Amino acid sequence: MSIPGRKWKYIDDDGLVAGTMLSLSSFPLADAAAFGVSINISNPLKLRRLKRFAVKAQVDGFVKTGKPGVLVFDGPKESIKAFLELTKGLRYLDFRHVDTKPIKNERLLPNGDGSSGLQEVADMNELVNRLDRIGEKEWFREQMGMSKGTYLLVE
C-alpha cells in the first residue's frame, strides 16, 4: 500500500506488525523462512553480491529483481541471521527485512541441483506461484499487504 508522504505498517489479523524483526533465538525450531524487500534490485553488482552472501550464509531462496526487489529465503536460524547481517552491510541496497517465521518441515526452498543460494524468478507472479507450491503463498501475501488485514498509519 502506498500513501504519498506517509509511512505505514501492516497489522495482520493476529495484531503483529510487519517490518518488525522477530527474535530468531526465540524460535524452538532449527529452521526458519524469511523475506525482505528492497526498493530495487536491478544492478548486476547488487545481485551478484546478494547471491554470494546467500551461498556464504548457506541460505536458499528466490530473488525477484527489478522494482521492488524481493528476496524469500530459508535455512537454519543462524544462517538467516548471518545473511541478514551481510545484507545490512549493503547500505545502498535499502533492504528491509519484512518477516521471519519458524518452519516445521525441512528446508522449504531447496535448489534443484543441491547447491545453496538464490534462484532468480522472472516476476512477482512466478514468485507467488513458487511459494504457493510449497504452501507459503498466504504467509507471503499477508506480510506483503496483499491480503486482508488492517493498515495503521504512522505519523
Summary of the structure (lengths in Angstrom):
residues: 155
radius of gyration: 14.9
end to end distance: 15.4
largest distance: 47.1
contacts: 435
relative contact order: 0.25
helix: 32%
strand: 30%
